Amino acid sequence: MSESRLTRRDADDEELVEELRAAGEDEDDDDDDDVDHIWQVREIRLGVVAGLLLLAGFLLGRAGQPGWELALSAAALVAGGVTFIPETFQKLFRGKIGVDLLMTIGAIGAVALGQVEEAATLAFLYSLAEGLEEYSVAKTRKGLRALLDLVPREATVRRDGNEVVVDPAELVVGDLMLVKPGERLATDGILRAGRTALDTSAITGESMPVEAGPGDEVFAGSINGTGAVEIEVTTTAENNSLARIVHIVETEQSRKGDTQRLADRIAKPLVPGILIAAALIVVLGFVLGEPGLWLERALVMIVAASPCALAISVPVTMVASIGATSRHGILVKGGAAMEMLGKVRTVALDKTGTLTRNKPAVIDAVATFGHTRDEVLSFAAALEARSEHPLARAILAATDTVPSAENVEAVTGAGLLGTVAGRSLRLGRPGWVEPGALTEDVTRMQMAGATAVLLEVDGEVIGAIAVRDELRPEAVDMIVDLRGQGYTVAMLTGDNAITAKALAAEVGVSEVHADLRPEDKSRLVSRLPGPTAMVGDGVNDAPALATADLGVAMGAMGSDVAIETADVALMGDDLRLLPGAFAHARRTRHIMLQNVVLSLVLIAVLIPLALAGVLGLAAVVLAHEVSEVFVIANGVRAGRSKALRTIAAPTTTPAVSPVAAPS
């Protein structure tokens, strides 16, 4: 990870620790996250009681019962004030001041001036606003935690030869879980028996079922489609992929982006600044000989300058936005990542595993005079049988004849050496092995977007093999969408320039950087124009992901490395999620900026009106709380973005038929 990103992340971690510690001090086992209905919020209930008492007092006052009006107004003040005044003093004793201190001073000051009704109105409206804030945050967080509801309430396992129904919390690693068609998987595991198509849309955002067979990894919350399967449990319920996602997002939501830091930088000094200004106004009142008048205006000004809406404007928007992306298979690591996602103007895409399926196949093989294609594939497979390279699997799958090889040695970045039946073999890229008479064939293979490898036997080139990793069917649509949104798109790959340009032309990318090692990608990403997002597999592209302004990991479901290191992780392999994620993040930034501007404009308008005596305490409080309700409602819109819906069904790119294995 680059130094700047490390420094920023370390600073965020320190601030996050402080915030969590403070949150633990300020809230005693509150159950806000368990809210199902707005009436479950304590501040809402007490606020409604205060409002009813205030209304009753007002009506009795109009009926000529001033004593009852005063008593009921005082009761309304107590009912509304208990939601914030005691906590204000607790914070004050710890040396903390905030928005609630301004409201407390306003309420106490109004009572001291004999304006009990105004103080009660302040307490009533502020308690409702606090309740709405708690409700909105709790609901958006609850929406995120609803991911855990995808886990069924019971699971069937085979133990000691018997089928037993257990609670998912009782599953242990090694259990054999039996899942019938239509049932959800209770935890992560490896499919051991049966074949099926899994619906993973609720987790990864992919609309098409995923085929799964013996040996495939499967994840909690997936719906078993067509056949009964047996799955070996690989993780407990509290540590499965869904639980990890929820835990990471809830933790990372506290990380702040630039807009939230701006709001904090404004709000923190604003509170003590307001108190100092109010004290100066009171002193001015004594100088002018009207201390009562200016004391009242100072109190109104304190409430007018309260940054209630500013303080909540960004957090509510972020919580709603990040929760929405998580429910669509996009894991965004906090506010800073969401803001950067909305700022990105250049998207750098890795080729293998991102634009392509990462399932290479042999599409062609040629042999020189006197040799056969089967012979070329057989010799190549002998060497590749000792290799872990992705191309090895493709070549081995293309032949049934794999002779034994000896003294196999890998030459980094070049190919393989070895001996088969006493004959010396070299298999590798053009340049390390000269193509000779096969030059035209190699060029043709590369122009078709394939990687060409040459086979040399006893110093003579006898064949060339073309291996191609097919493009994802939705790749073209994704590129069209990104370019339509105004992004600059570049492809980065370690493949040769001819192959890279052929694939880039097929998918619609004009800027291509080929023959890159991991460190080359890292350097190149840092030189691309504008805020840059690097999209890769989260492991091989780790240096580039860390260097970019934003790292996006593809297909990260079940990958601890990708989820932990990337700023954004697409849990599935559907590229169509990417344009939606960018559009959603831009909309989120616009909503945040709308809220911040509205909050600042409101303060700028209310302060002079309060000082001029145009607005009284009740009117100022009402204006503030109406604006806070608007800011909350506007922020919650970030969780309802249509941009997260995937684009139209992918077009099907013509596939090049692989070479069939010899019969």
C-alpha positions as CSV (number, residue, x, y, z in Angstrom):
1,M,0.0,0.0,0.0
2,S,1.3,3.4,-0.9
3,E,2.7,5.6,1.9
4,S,-0.1,8.2,1.5
5,R,-2.8,5.5,1.7
6,L,-1.1,3.9,4.8
7,T,-0.9,7.2,6.6
8,R,-4.5,8.1,5.9
9,R,-5.7,4.6,7.0
10,D,-3.6,4.8,10.2
11,A,-5.1,8.2,11.0
12,D,-8.6,6.8,10.3
13,D,-7.9,3.8,12.6
14,E,-6.9,6.1,15.5
15,E,-9.9,8.3,15.1
16,L,-12.2,5.2,14.8
17,V,-10.9,3.9,18.1
18,E,-11.6,7.2,19.8
19,E,-15.1,7.3,18.3
20,L,-16.0,3.8,19.3
21,R,-14.7,4.5,22.8
22,A,-16.8,7.6,23.0
23,A,-19.8,5.8,21.6
24,G,-19.4,3.2,24.4
25,E,-19.4,5.9,27.0
26,D,-22.4,7.7,25.6
27,E,-24.7,4.8,25.0
28,D,-25.6,2.2,27.6
29,D,-26.6,-1.0,25.9
30,D,-29.1,0.8,23.7
31,D,-31.3,-1.3,21.5
32,D,-31.7,1.1,18.6
33,D,-30.6,-1.5,16.1
34,D,-33.6,-3.7,17.2
35,V,-36.1,-1.0,16.1
36,D,-38.9,-2.3,14.0
37,H,-41.4,0.5,14.5
38,I,-40.9,4.2,15.0
39,W,-42.8,4.0,18.4
40,Q,-40.0,1.8,19.8
41,V,-37.7,4.8,19.8
42,R,-37.7,6.3,23.3
43,E,-37.2,9.9,22.1
44,I,-40.2,9.6,19.8
45,R,-42.5,8.4,22.5
46,L,-41.4,11.1,25.0
47,G,-41.6,13.7,22.3
48,V,-45.2,12.8,21.5
49,V,-46.1,12.9,25.2
50,A,-44.5,16.3,25.4
51,G,-46.4,17.5,22.3
52,L,-49.7,16.3,23.7
53,L,-49.0,18.0,27.1
54,L,-48.1,21.2,25.3
55,L,-51.2,21.1,23.2
56,A,-53.4,20.5,26.2
57,G,-51.8,23.3,28.1
58,F,-52.3,25.7,25.1
59,L,-56.0,24.8,24.9
60,L,-56.5,25.3,28.6
61,G,-54.7,28.6,28.4
62,R,-57.1,29.8,25.7
63,A,-59.9,28.6,27.9
64,G,-58.8,30.9,30.7
65,Q,-56.8,28.4,32.8
66,P,-53.3,29.9,32.9
67,G,-52.2,27.8,35.9
68,W,-53.0,24.6,34.1
69,E,-51.2,25.9,31.0
70,L,-48.1,26.6,33.0
71,A,-48.2,23.2,34.8
72,L,-48.7,21.2,31.6
73,S,-46.0,23.2,29.7
74,A,-43.6,22.4,32.6
75,A,-44.6,18.7,32.3
76,A,-44.0,18.9,28.5
77,L,-40.6,20.4,29.2
78,V,-39.7,17.6,31.5
79,A,-40.9,14.9,29.1
80,G,-39.0,16.3,26.1
81,G,-36.0,17.5,28.1
82,V,-35.3,14.2,29.7
83,T,-34.2,12.9,26.2
84,F,-31.2,15.2,26.0
85,I,-30.6,17.4,29.1
86,P,-29.3,14.7,31.5
87,E,-26.9,13.4,28.8
88,T,-25.8,16.9,28.0
89,F,-24.6,17.4,31.6
90,Q,-22.9,13.9,31.6
91,K,-20.9,14.9,28.5
92,L,-20.1,18.3,30.0
93,F,-18.6,16.7,33.1
94,R,-16.4,14.7,30.8
95,G,-15.3,17.9,29.0
96,K,-17.4,17.4,25.9
97,I,-19.7,19.9,24.3
98,G,-22.0,19.5,21.4
99,V,-25.3,20.5,19.8
100,D,-27.3,19.3,22.7
101,L,-25.5,21.8,25.0
102,L,-26.8,24.7,22.9
103,M,-30.3,23.3,23.1
104,T,-30.0,22.8,26.9
105,I,-28.8,26.4,27.4
106,G,-31.7,27.6,25.2
107,A,-34.3,25.7,27.3
108,I,-32.9,26.7,30.7
109,G,-32.5,30.3,29.6
110,A,-36.1,30.4,28.3
111,V,-37.3,29.1,31.7
112,A,-35.2,31.7,33.5
113,L,-36.9,34.4,31.4
114,G,-40.3,33.0,32.2
115,Q,-40.9,31.6,28.8
116,V,-41.8,28.1,29.9
117,E,-44.0,27.4,26.8
118,E,-41.1,28.3,24.5
119,A,-38.7,26.1,26.4
120,A,-41.3,23.2,26.2
121,T,-41.7,23.8,22.5
122,L,-37.9,23.5,22.1
123,A,-37.8,20.3,24.1
124,F,-40.7,18.8,22.2
125,L,-39.3,19.5,18.7
126,Y,-35.7,18.6,19.6
127,S,-36.7,15.3,21.1
128,L,-38.7,14.4,18.0
129,A,-35.8,15.3,15.8
130,E,-33.4,13.2,17.9
131,G,-35.9,10.3,17.7
132,L,-36.2,10.6,13.9
133,E,-32.4,10.6,13.7
134,E,-32.1,7.5,15.9
135,Y,-34.9,5.8,13.9
136,S,-33.4,6.5,10.5
137,V,-29.9,5.3,11.5
138,A,-31.3,2.2,13.2
139,K,-33.4,1.3,10.2
140,T,-30.6,1.6,7.7
141,R,-28.3,-0.4,9.9
142,K,-31.1,-3.0,10.4
143,G,-31.4,-3.2,6.7
144,L,-27.7,-4.1,6.5
145,R,-28.1,-6.7,9.2
146,A,-31.1,-8.2,7.4
147,L,-28.4,-9.9,5.3
148,L,-28.0,-12.3,8.2
149,D,-31.7,-13.2,7.9
150,L,-30.7,-15.0,4.6
151,V,-29.4,-17.8,6.9
152,P,-32.2,-20.3,7.5
153,R,-33.4,-21.0,11.1
154,E,-32.5,-24.7,10.9
155,A,-30.1,-27.0,9.0
156,T,-30.1,-30.7,8.3
157,V,-26.8,-32.5,8.9
158,R,-25.7,-36.2,8.9
159,R,-24.2,-37.3,12.1
160,D,-23.4,-40.9,13.1
161,G,-25.3,-42.0,10.1
162,N,-28.5,-40.2,11.1
163,E,-30.0,-37.0,9.6
164,V,-30.4,-34.4,12.4
165,V,-32.1,-31.0,12.2
166,V,-30.0,-28.4,14.2
167,D,-29.8,-24.7,14.7
168,P,-27.2,-23.1,12.3
169,A,-25.3,-21.9,15.4
170,E,-24.7,-25.5,16.3
171,L,-22.9,-26.3,13.0
172,V,-19.3,-27.2,13.4
173,V,-16.5,-27.4,10.8
174,G,-16.6,-30.9,9.1
175,D,-20.3,-31.4,9.4
176,L,-22.0,-32.8,6.3
177,M,-25.0,-30.5,5.6
178,L,-27.9,-31.8,3.5
179,V,-29.6,-29.2,1.4
180,K,-32.8,-29.9,-0.6
181,P,-34.0,-27.9,-3.7
182,G,-35.4,-24.5,-2.6
183,E,-33.5,-24.4,0.7
184,R,-31.0,-21.8,1.7
185,L,-27.4,-22.7,2.7
186,A,-26.9,-22.2,6.5
187,T,-23.2,-21.5,6.2
188,D,-20.2,-21.7,3.9
189,G,-18.9,-25.0,2.7
190,I,-17.5,-27.3,-0.1
191,L,-20.0,-29.2,-2.2
192,R,-19.2,-32.9,-1.9
193,A,-22.1,-34.7,-3.6
194,G,-24.6,-33.7,-6.2
195,R,-24.9,-30.9,-8.8
196,T,-27.1,-27.9,-8.7
197,A,-27.6,-24.3,-9.7
198,L,-27.4,-21.8,-6.9
199,D,-29.2,-18.5,-6.7
200,T,-26.7,-16.1,-5.1
201,S,-28.4,-12.8,-6.2
202,A,-29.1,-11.7,-2.6
203,I,-25.4,-12.0,-1.8
204,T,-23.4,-11.2,-4.9
205,G,-25.9,-9.2,-6.9
206,E,-25.6,-11.7,-9.8
207,S,-29.0,-12.4,-11.5
208,M,-28.0,-15.7,-13.2
209,P,-27.9,-19.0,-11.2
210,V,-24.4,-20.3,-10.6
211,E,-23.7,-23.9,-11.5
212,A,-22.0,-25.9,-8.8
213,G,-20.6,-29.4,-8.6
214,P,-18.4,-31.6,-6.3
215,G,-15.4,-29.6,-5.0
216,D,-16.9,-26.1,-5.6
217,E,-17.0,-23.6,-2.8
218,V,-20.5,-22.4,-1.8
219,F,-21.7,-19.7,0.5
220,A,-24.2,-19.0,3.2
221,G,-27.5,-17.5,2.1
222,S,-27.4,-19.1,-1.4
223,I,-30.6,-20.8,-2.5
224,N,-30.2,-24.4,-3.7
225,G,-32.0,-24.7,-7.1
226,T,-32.3,-27.9,-8.9
227,G,-30.9,-30.8,-7.0
228,A,-30.3,-32.2,-3.4
229,V,-26.7,-31.7,-2.5
230,E,-24.3,-32.6,0.4
231,I,-22.0,-29.8,1.6
232,E,-19.1,-30.1,4.0
233,V,-19.2,-27.2,6.5
234,T,-16.0,-25.1,6.4
235,T,-16.9,-22.3,8.8
236,T,-19.2,-21.7,11.7
237,A,-22.4,-19.6,11.4
238,E,-20.9,-16.6,13.3
239,N,-17.8,-16.6,11.0
240,N,-19.4,-17.3,7.6
241,S,-19.2,-15.0,4.6
242,L,-22.4,-13.1,5.4
243,A,-21.4,-12.4,9.0
244,R,-18.0,-11.2,7.9
245,I,-19.6,-8.7,5.4
246,V,-22.0,-7.3,8.0
247,H,-19.2,-7.0,10.6
248,I,-16.8,-5.3,8.3
249,V,-19.4,-2.8,6.9
250,E,-20.6,-1.9,10.4
251,T,-17.1,-1.2,11.5
252,E,-16.0,0.6,8.4
253,Q,-19.0,2.9,8.4
254,S,-17.3,5.0,11.0
255,R,-14.5,5.9,8.6
256,K,-15.1,9.4,7.4
257,G,-14.7,10.9,4.0
258,D,-13.8,14.5,3.1
259,T,-17.3,15.8,3.2
260,Q,-18.0,14.3,6.7
261,R,-14.6,15.7,7.9
262,L,-15.6,19.1,6.5
263,A,-18.9,18.9,8.4
264,D,-17.0,18.0,11.6
265,R,-14.4,20.7,11.1
266,I,-17.3,23.3,10.9
267,A,-19.4,21.8,13.7
268,K,-16.7,21.3,16.4
269,P,-15.5,24.9,16.6
270,L,-18.9,26.3,15.9
271,V,-20.4,25.3,19.3
272,P,-17.8,27.1,21.5
273,G,-17.7,30.0,19.0
274,I,-21.5,30.4,19.5
275,L,-21.2,30.4,23.3
276,I,-18.5,33.0,23.2
277,A,-20.6,35.2,20.8
278,A,-23.6,34.8,23.0
279,A,-21.6,35.9,26.1
280,L,-20.4,39.0,24.2
281,I,-24.0,39.8,23.2
282,V,-25.1,39.7,26.8
283,V,-22.3,42.0,27.8
284,L,-23.4,44.4,25.0
285,G,-26.9,44.3,26.4
286,F,-25.6,45.5,29.8
287,V,-23.6,48.3,28.0
288,L,-26.7,49.4,26.1
289,G,-28.9,49.2,29.2
290,E,-31.2,46.5,28.0
291,P,-29.8,43.3,29.5
292,G,-33.1,41.4,29.4
293,L,-33.7,42.0,25.7
294,W,-30.2,41.1,24.6
295,L,-30.1,38.1,26.9
296,E,-33.2,36.8,25.2
297,R,-31.8,37.4,21.8
298,A,-28.5,35.7,22.8
299,L,-30.5,32.6,23.8
300,V,-32.4,32.6,20.5
301,M,-29.1,33.1,18.6
302,I,-27.6,30.1,20.4
303,V,-30.4,27.9,19.2
304,A,-30.4,29.5,15.7
305,A,-26.7,28.7,15.3
306,S,-27.0,25.1,16.5
307,P,-25.6,22.8,13.7
308,C,-28.1,20.0,14.3
309,A,-28.8,19.3,10.6
310,L,-25.1,19.7,9.8
311,A,-24.0,17.2,12.4
312,I,-26.4,14.5,11.1
313,S,-26.3,15.4,7.4
314,V,-23.4,13.2,6.3
315,P,-23.6,10.2,8.7
316,V,-27.3,9.4,7.8
317,T,-26.5,9.6,4.1
318,M,-23.5,7.3,4.4
319,V,-25.2,4.7,6.6
320,A,-28.1,4.5,4.1
321,S,-25.8,4.4,1.0
322,I,-23.4,1.8,2.3
323,G,-26.2,-0.4,3.5
324,A,-27.8,-0.2,0.1
325,T,-24.6,-1.3,-1.7
326,S,-24.1,-4.2,0.7
327,R,-27.5,-5.5,-0.1
328,H,-26.6,-5.5,-3.8
329,G,-23.4,-7.4,-3.5
330,I,-21.1,-4.4,-3.3
331,L,-19.0,-4.0,-0.2
332,V,-17.9,-0.4,0.3
333,K,-15.4,0.1,3.1
334,G,-16.7,3.2,4.8
335,G,-17.5,6.8,4.1
336,A,-14.0,7.7,2.7
337,A,-14.2,4.8,0.2
338,M,-17.8,5.8,-0.8
339,E,-16.7,9.4,-1.5
340,M,-13.7,8.4,-3.5
341,L,-15.9,6.0,-5.5
342,G,-18.0,9.0,-6.4
343,K,-14.9,11.1,-7.4
344,V,-13.2,8.6,-9.7
345,R,-12.8,9.7,-13.3
346,T,-10.4,7.0,-14.6
347,V,-11.1,3.2,-14.3
348,A,-8.1,0.9,-14.8
349,L,-9.2,-2.7,-15.5
350,D,-7.0,-5.8,-15.1
351,K,-7.6,-8.3,-18.0
352,T,-7.3,-11.8,-16.6
353,G,-10.1,-12.6,-14.1
354,T,-11.7,-9.2,-14.5
355,L,-12.5,-8.6,-18.1
356,T,-12.1,-12.3,-18.8
357,R,-13.5,-15.4,-17.1
358,N,-10.0,-16.6,-15.8
359,K,-10.8,-20.0,-17.4
360,P,-8.3,-20.2,-20.3
361,A,-8.8,-22.9,-22.9
362,V,-6.7,-24.1,-25.9
363,I,-8.4,-22.8,-29.0
364,D,-5.7,-23.8,-31.6
365,A,-2.6,-25.9,-32.0
366,V,-0.3,-26.2,-35.1
367,A,2.6,-28.4,-35.8
368,T,5.6,-28.2,-38.3
369,F,6.0,-30.7,-41.1
370,G,6.6,-34.2,-39.8
371,H,4.9,-33.7,-36.5
372,T,1.2,-33.8,-35.4
373,R,-0.9,-31.5,-33.3
374,D,-1.5,-34.4,-30.8
375,E,2.2,-34.8,-30.4
376,V,2.6,-31.1,-29.7
377,L,-0.1,-31.1,-27.1
378,S,1.2,-34.3,-25.5
379,F,4.8,-33.0,-25.1
380,A,3.5,-29.6,-23.8
381,A,1.2,-31.3,-21.2
382,A,4.2,-33.4,-20.0
383,L,5.9,-30.2,-18.9
384,E,2.8,-28.4,-17.7
385,A,1.8,-31.3,-15.4
386,R,4.5,-29.9,-13.0
387,S,3.3,-26.3,-13.3
388,E,0.7,-24.2,-11.4
389,H,0.4,-21.6,-14.2
390,P,-3.2,-21.0,-15.4
391,L,-2.2,-22.0,-18.9
392,A,-1.1,-25.4,-17.6
393,R,-4.7,-26.4,-16.8
394,A,-5.8,-25.4,-20.3
395,I,-3.2,-27.5,-22.0
396,L,-3.7,-30.5,-19.7
397,A,-7.4,-30.4,-20.5
398,A,-6.8,-30.4,-24.2
399,T,-5.1,-33.9,-24.3
400,D,-5.5,-37.3,-22.7
401,T,-1.9,-38.3,-23.3
402,V,0.5,-36.9,-20.7
403,P,3.9,-38.7,-20.8
404,S,6.3,-38.6,-17.9
405,A,8.7,-35.6,-17.8
406,E,12.0,-35.4,-15.9
407,N,14.1,-32.5,-14.7
408,V,11.3,-30.0,-15.2
409,E,12.4,-26.4,-14.4
410,A,10.5,-23.2,-14.5
411,V,12.2,-20.1,-16.0
412,T,10.5,-17.1,-14.5
413,G,8.7,-15.0,-17.1
414,A,9.7,-17.3,-19.9
415,G,8.5,-20.9,-19.7
416,L,9.5,-24.5,-18.8
417,L,12.5,-26.8,-19.4
418,G,12.4,-30.5,-19.1
419,T,13.2,-34.0,-20.6
420,V,10.7,-36.5,-22.0
421,A,12.0,-39.9,-23.1
422,G,15.5,-38.6,-23.3
423,R,14.5,-35.7,-25.5
424,S,15.2,-32.1,-24.4
425,L,12.1,-29.8,-24.4
426,R,11.4,-26.1,-24.0
427,L,7.9,-24.6,-23.8
428,G,7.5,-20.9,-23.5
429,R,6.6,-17.5,-24.9
430,P,7.8,-16.2,-28.3
431,G,11.1,-14.5,-27.9
432,W,12.4,-17.0,-25.4
433,V,11.6,-19.7,-28.0
434,E,12.0,-18.4,-31.5
435,P,9.0,-19.2,-33.7
436,G,11.0,-19.8,-36.9
437,A,8.7,-21.3,-39.5
438,L,5.7,-20.7,-37.2
439,T,6.0,-17.0,-37.1
440,E,2.9,-16.4,-39.2
441,D,0.9,-18.8,-37.1
442,V,2.0,-17.2,-33.8
443,T,1.0,-13.7,-35.2
444,R,-2.4,-15.1,-36.2
445,M,-3.0,-16.6,-32.8
446,Q,-2.1,-13.3,-31.1
447,M,-4.3,-11.3,-33.4
448,A,-7.2,-13.5,-32.3
449,G,-6.6,-12.4,-28.8
450,A,-4.9,-15.7,-27.7
451,T,-1.6,-16.2,-25.8
452,A,0.8,-18.3,-28.0
453,V,3.3,-20.7,-26.5
454,L,6.0,-22.5,-28.5
455,L,7.3,-26.0,-28.1
456,E,10.9,-26.8,-28.9
457,V,12.2,-30.4,-29.0
458,D,16.0,-31.0,-29.2
459,G,16.5,-27.4,-30.4
460,E,13.9,-27.5,-33.1
461,V,10.5,-25.7,-32.9
462,I,7.8,-28.3,-33.7
463,G,4.6,-26.6,-32.7
464,A,2.6,-23.6,-31.3
465,I,-0.4,-23.7,-29.0
466,A,-2.9,-20.8,-28.7
467,V,-4.6,-20.4,-25.3
468,R,-7.3,-17.9,-24.8
469,D,-9.2,-16.7,-21.8
470,E,-12.6,-15.7,-23.0
471,L,-14.1,-12.3,-22.3
472,R,-17.0,-12.2,-19.8
473,P,-20.3,-11.9,-21.7
474,E,-21.2,-8.7,-19.9
475,A,-17.8,-7.0,-20.4
476,V,-18.9,-5.1,-23.5
477,D,-22.0,-3.7,-21.9
478,M,-20.0,-2.7,-18.8
479,I,-17.5,-0.7,-20.9
480,V,-20.2,1.0,-22.9
481,D,-21.9,2.0,-19.7
482,L,-18.7,3.3,-18.1
483,R,-17.8,5.3,-21.2
484,G,-21.4,6.6,-21.4
485,Q,-21.0,7.9,-17.9
486,G,-17.9,9.9,-19.0
487,Y,-15.2,7.7,-17.5
488,T,-11.8,7.1,-19.1
489,V,-11.2,3.3,-19.3
490,A,-7.8,1.7,-19.5
491,M,-6.8,-2.0,-19.6
492,L,-3.7,-3.2,-17.8
493,T,-2.3,-6.7,-18.5
494,G,0.9,-8.7,-18.4
495,D,0.0,-10.3,-21.7
496,N,1.8,-9.3,-24.9
497,A,0.7,-6.2,-26.8
498,I,-0.8,-7.9,-29.8
499,T,-3.1,-10.2,-27.7
500,A,-4.0,-7.4,-25.4
501,K,-5.0,-5.0,-28.2
502,A,-7.0,-7.7,-29.9
503,L,-9.1,-8.3,-26.7
504,A,-9.3,-4.6,-26.0
505,A,-10.7,-3.9,-29.4
506,E,-13.3,-6.7,-28.9
507,V,-14.5,-5.2,-25.6
508,G,-14.2,-1.5,-26.7
509,V,-11.2,-0.3,-24.7
510,S,-8.9,2.1,-26.6
511,E,-6.2,2.7,-24.0
512,V,-4.2,-0.5,-23.5
513,H,-1.0,-1.1,-21.4
514,A,0.5,-4.6,-22.0
515,D,3.6,-6.6,-21.0
516,L,3.3,-5.3,-17.4
517,R,4.6,-6.9,-14.3
518,P,2.7,-6.3,-11.0
519,E,5.2,-3.5,-10.0
520,D,4.7,-1.9,-13.5
521,K,0.9,-1.8,-13.0
522,S,1.4,-0.1,-9.7
523,R,3.6,2.6,-11.2
524,L,1.3,3.1,-14.2
525,V,-1.8,3.5,-12.0
526,S,-0.2,6.3,-10.1
527,R,0.4,8.2,-13.4
528,L,-3.1,7.8,-14.9
529,P,-5.1,11.1,-15.0
530,G,-7.7,12.1,-12.3
531,P,-8.8,10.1,-9.3
532,T,-8.2,6.5,-10.4
533,A,-9.9,3.2,-9.5
534,M,-8.0,0.0,-10.1
535,V,-10.2,-3.1,-10.7
536,G,-8.5,-6.4,-10.2
537,D,-8.8,-9.8,-8.5
538,G,-7.6,-8.6,-5.1
539,V,-4.5,-10.8,-4.9
540,N,-2.4,-10.7,-8.0
541,D,-3.1,-7.1,-8.5
542,A,-2.5,-6.1,-4.8
543,P,0.2,-3.5,-5.5
544,A,-1.9,-1.7,-8.1
545,L,-5.0,-1.9,-5.9
546,A,-3.1,-0.3,-3.1
547,T,-1.5,2.4,-5.2
548,A,-4.7,3.5,-6.9
549,D,-6.9,6.2,-5.3
550,L,-9.5,3.4,-5.0
551,G,-9.0,-0.4,-5.1
552,V,-11.9,-2.5,-6.3
553,A,-11.7,-6.3,-6.0
554,M,-13.7,-8.5,-8.3
555,G,-15.4,-11.7,-7.2
556,A,-14.4,-11.3,-3.6
557,M,-17.1,-13.5,-2.0
558,G,-15.3,-15.8,0.4
559,S,-11.9,-14.2,-0.1
560,D,-10.6,-12.8,3.2
561,V,-7.7,-11.1,1.4
562,A,-9.9,-9.3,-1.1
563,I,-12.5,-8.2,1.5
564,E,-9.9,-7.0,4.0
565,T,-7.5,-5.2,1.6
566,A,-9.8,-3.6,-1.1
567,D,-11.6,-0.3,-0.6
568,V,-14.5,-1.7,-2.5
569,A,-15.2,-5.4,-3.2
570,L,-17.7,-6.8,-5.7
571,M,-18.8,-10.0,-4.0
572,G,-19.8,-11.6,-7.3
573,D,-18.3,-11.8,-10.8
574,D,-20.9,-9.8,-12.6
575,L,-19.2,-6.7,-14.1
576,R,-22.5,-5.0,-14.6
577,L,-22.4,-4.1,-10.9
578,L,-19.4,-1.8,-11.5
579,P,-21.2,1.1,-13.4
580,G,-24.0,1.0,-11.0
581,A,-21.7,1.3,-8.0
582,F,-20.0,4.4,-9.6
583,A,-23.4,6.0,-10.4
584,H,-24.7,5.3,-6.9
585,A,-21.6,6.8,-5.3
586,R,-21.9,10.0,-7.3
587,R,-25.5,10.3,-6.3
588,T,-24.5,9.8,-2.7
589,R,-22.0,12.6,-2.9
590,H,-24.6,14.9,-4.4
591,I,-27.0,14.2,-1.6
592,M,-24.3,14.8,1.0
593,L,-23.4,18.1,-0.5
594,Q,-27.0,19.1,-0.7
595,N,-27.4,18.4,3.0
596,V,-24.3,20.3,4.0
597,V,-25.1,23.4,1.9
598,L,-28.7,23.4,3.2
599,S,-27.5,23.2,6.8
600,L,-25.0,26.0,6.4
601,V,-27.4,28.3,4.6
602,L,-30.0,27.8,7.3
603,I,-27.6,28.8,10.0
604,A,-26.5,31.8,8.0
605,V,-30.1,32.9,7.6
606,L,-31.3,32.3,11.1
607,I,-28.6,34.0,13.1
608,P,-29.2,37.5,11.8
609,L,-32.9,37.1,12.1
610,A,-32.5,36.0,15.7
611,L,-30.3,38.9,16.6
612,A,-32.6,41.3,14.9
613,G,-35.5,40.0,17.0
614,V,-37.5,38.9,13.9
615,L,-37.7,35.3,15.1
616,G,-38.4,34.0,18.6
617,L,-37.2,30.9,20.2
618,A,-40.1,28.7,19.1
619,A,-39.9,29.8,15.5
620,V,-36.1,29.2,15.4
621,V,-36.5,25.7,16.9
622,L,-39.2,24.9,14.5
623,A,-37.1,26.0,11.5
624,H,-34.2,23.9,12.7
625,E,-36.1,20.7,13.4
626,V,-38.0,21.0,10.0
627,S,-34.6,21.3,8.3
628,E,-33.3,18.3,10.2
629,V,-36.2,16.2,9.2
630,F,-35.6,17.2,5.6
631,V,-31.9,16.4,5.8
632,I,-32.6,13.0,7.3
633,A,-35.2,12.2,4.6
634,N,-32.9,13.4,1.9
635,G,-30.0,11.3,3.3
636,V,-32.2,8.2,3.5
637,R,-32.7,8.6,-0.3
638,A,-29.1,7.4,-0.8
639,G,-30.3,4.0,0.2
640,R,-32.9,3.8,-2.6
641,S,-30.7,4.4,-5.6
642,K,-31.9,2.8,-8.8
643,A,-28.4,3.0,-10.1
644,L,-27.6,-0.2,-8.2
645,R,-29.8,-2.3,-10.5
646,T,-27.7,-4.1,-13.0
647,I,-28.0,-3.1,-16.7
648,A,-29.8,-5.1,-19.3
649,A,-29.0,-8.8,-19.7
650,P,-25.5,-9.3,-21.0
651,T,-25.0,-9.7,-24.7
652,T,-23.3,-13.0,-25.6
653,T,-19.9,-12.6,-27.1
654,P,-19.0,-15.2,-29.7
655,A,-16.9,-17.8,-28.1
656,V,-14.0,-19.5,-29.8
657,S,-14.4,-23.2,-29.6
658,P,-11.6,-24.9,-27.7
659,V,-9.5,-27.7,-29.2
660,A,-11.2,-30.9,-28.3
661,A,-9.2,-33.5,-26.4
662,P,-8.2,-36.4,-28.7
663,S,-10.4,-39.4,-28.4
